[in-house]
Amino acid sequence: MAGFVAPDYLIALPEILLAGLACVFLMVGVFTGNRSTTPLTVASVAAMAIALALVLGFGGEKRTSFGDMFIVDTFTTFMKSLVLIGAGATLIMGLGYVRREGMNRFEFPVLIVFATLGMLLMISANDLMALYVGLELQSLSLYIVAAFRRDAVRSTEAGLKYFVLGALSSGLLLYGASMIYGFAGGTSFAAIAEGIKNYGAEGPPIGVLIGLVFIAAALAFKVSAVPFHMWTPDVYEGAPTPVTAFFSAAPKIAAVALLLRVVLGPFHEMVASWNQIIIFLSIASMAYAAFAAIGQRNIKRLLAYSSIGHVGYALVGLAAGSEEGVRGVLIYMAIYMVMTVGAFGAVLAMRQKGQMVEEIADLSGLGKTNPAMAAVVGIFMFSMAGIPPFAGFFGKLYVFLAAVNQGLYGLAIAGVLASVVGAYYYVRIVKVMYFDEPTEAFDRPVGRELTAVIAASGIITALFFAFPAPILQGAQAAAAALFP
Amino acid sequence: MIIQTIVFYVLAVMTVGSGLAVISSRNPVHSVLFLILAFFNSAGLFVLMDAEFVAMILVIVYVGAVAVLFLFVVMMLDVDFAKLRAGFIQYLPIGAVVGAILLAELILVFASGSIDISKPAKMAMPMPDPAQVQNTEALGNILYTNYAYLFQIAGLVLLVAMIGAIVLTHRARVGVKRQRIADQVARRPKDAVRLTDVKPGEGASWKSD
């Protein structure tokens, strides 16, 4: 055991702030009751905004703290910013829903803050144990919010399903971590990398590889890549819509960040081993999502399959294994976050006579009854399908470019073919909106905060091609941090 | 040495035996009692390994708190264990097949001679010398100094678990009689007591206002 070094608290300031404020919010909620839900939600968004400012302010060059367990560099800055923006936006969007649909309980914003804190800790993890506790803090909060409408059968089913399968994946992760600790001789990422290097030319023993496979399977579950995706459609459909929006925006980004950090950090020497796993996950996710989404009638289920597919596309960049590929993944995740927040915002606005509806058929004739919303949803769908000039096209462009530059032609071709199939179900929604007979119009007004979020993400999606520089530069700097 | 070996085997056999009894006994109360026996025997095994702190914690936490809690749950909740077990037996074959395949794969890998136990990993953290550092002190060093960060986050995880248990199960019930001390203290004699002159032959009557 090395001597005790006082930790550098300054770099963990955003996390410390969120942890402290979450406890304060909990106390306020306990003493004032459920009428403080809305003020606490606003306060939580403000806390995330301050945390974002701190992340951007104290980010930058690489620093570690807490005995090398906690790392901050340009990569964590980029990913944490995405997570905080996604979490904050979905929390604002859900305000109206939470008030109307019997979810008006003060624990909701508190749990979302804890989940966000867990994600920040995951992104900053530099040790297998730190990775695990961050992941558990996040997952545990998510299981609870999935089952938050405890009187609705679908919501409790979603929570239970997520919990059981999530516990299984945590078990796989721990088993893999124990293997790696035993064979590489450490839990810190730096120690694992050195342990693997020490085995020399003959390569590390097969135990390390087994551990890596177990950890990759557990993380694939968290990003819901095929074949570990089974929970996604049911949980997305069953959970309350603001929770689903949160699920598809923030935790995915944190899990992808973790996957990147783990395979490129400690296992950098074993590219040839994990590369095959990533390529398989990528092709399987893209192809499965494209075909399975065709038959869906429920828009939340459709978006669940869509998110599985998007993870597949993002993994194309990781399979390339180059700095360019990682940059592609980061750009893809940033654009995906914006699109998915906007799309779920539109789902939250789907109300007829005060009731939430979520069938695709309910959208029919939206082009006539509500042209503005139909136009925005159209932008999101074209963008998700990857049609220029919308943002989604550029996301796909960068990952496929990286794959082609690394000679992965098969993977790039599979990706392009899958996106052609995927375009069918995205464009079908546009067809339903503009060419089908109008049914009941949606209730108006949809709420100021919801309109603002949908409009903002619509503008970013539509105009990304004109002002791509901030995301591109951020992703470039972040990717460079993983390739020292 | 021979005594230690005998004690080890006695404790080990008892642990495994009571573990089997936990899952095979029909009466759930017996299961919990066997669980307690298993905990005690494992504590004995820890003492044999000079890990007296862990042994005591095992007895205090698991026997003292967890097992007793189980006992309460088993006795107070009306859980149909026969029904639960029926589902278990239904899924047993497929579960056993999956488990057996995974086990066979791992055995194949580890038996293929690729693992050299004589060459331990180089970076492994050295164990502190038992003669220098006491059990409790070594654990304290790890928990509160080196791994204080993990300790704090684990605390947050437990807090979230507690919030979750309350959010998902607590219901505010109506018609519950509660003691409200403020109301009791604020109550004055004139609210509750009235002095009346009772005329002979009429009796007292109470009309609340």
Interface residues (C-beta under 8 A of the other chain):
Chain A: M1 F4 P7 A19 C23 L26 F66 G67 M69 F70 R105 E107 V110 L111 F114 L117 L121 M129 A130 V133 G134 E136 L137 L140 S141 Y143 I144 A147 F148 R150 G159 G182 F183 A184 G185 G186 A191 E194 G195 N198 P205 I206 G207 I210
Chain B: L106 V109 F110 S112 S114 I115 D116 P120 A121 K122 M123 A124 M125 P126 P128 N141 T145 N146 Y147 A148 Y149 L150 I153 A154 L156 V157 L159 V160 A161 I163 G164 I166 V167 L168
